[in-house]
Amino acid sequence: MSVIYDVIPRKSPKDKSVRYYASVNTIEKVGQHEVAELIADETTLNAKEAEMALAQLGKILKRLLQDGRSVELGDWASFHLTVNSNGSSTAKECTAANIKKVNVQCRFADKFREEMQHTKFVPATKFDKEAKAKRRGKAAD
């Protein structure tokens, strides 16, 4: 399957000219249960075991990050924390109370990002034509 994109017009703030940009059109959100079923299809785990493994991964990831560690998951992604904090006049005044927000960062590995560059895209208009043709029982042009 391919990723569907829409064409979005945007006005330039400088000269008010309109330029057109591609924007990904996500067709659905896949939940943990369906991901577990897909994992089960690719491994010796059954769907319930895969779902439990995903749930445990979330718990373990949270615990490791809260212990001050970064987490690397194979050659596809790593996770670490960053914070937003209020500034202080002196180092002594800079305490944990200055931290306003904790951010979880996911950095995808170079190999994973490179593989995603081979993604196939189709315009939403072509996808709409194909979907209508399938409903009528005909092939799209």
Secondary structure as GFF3:
##gff-version 3
##sequence-region A 1 141
A	DSSP	beta_strand	3	11	.	.	.	ID=ss1
A	DSSP	beta_strand	18	25	.	.	.	ID=ss2
A	DSSP	alpha_helix	32	42	.	.	.	ID=ss3
A	DSSP	alpha_helix	47	66	.	.	.	ID=ss4
A	DSSP	beta_strand	71	73	.	.	.	ID=ss5
A	DSSP	beta_strand	77	85	.	.	.	ID=ss6
A	DSSP	three_ten_helix	96	98	.	.	.	ID=ss7
A	DSSP	beta_strand	99	108	.	.	.	ID=ss8
A	DSSP	alpha_helix	110	116	.	.	.	ID=ss9
A	DSSP	beta_strand	121	123	.	.	.	ID=ss10
A	DSSP	alpha_helix	124	136	.	.	.	ID=ss11
###
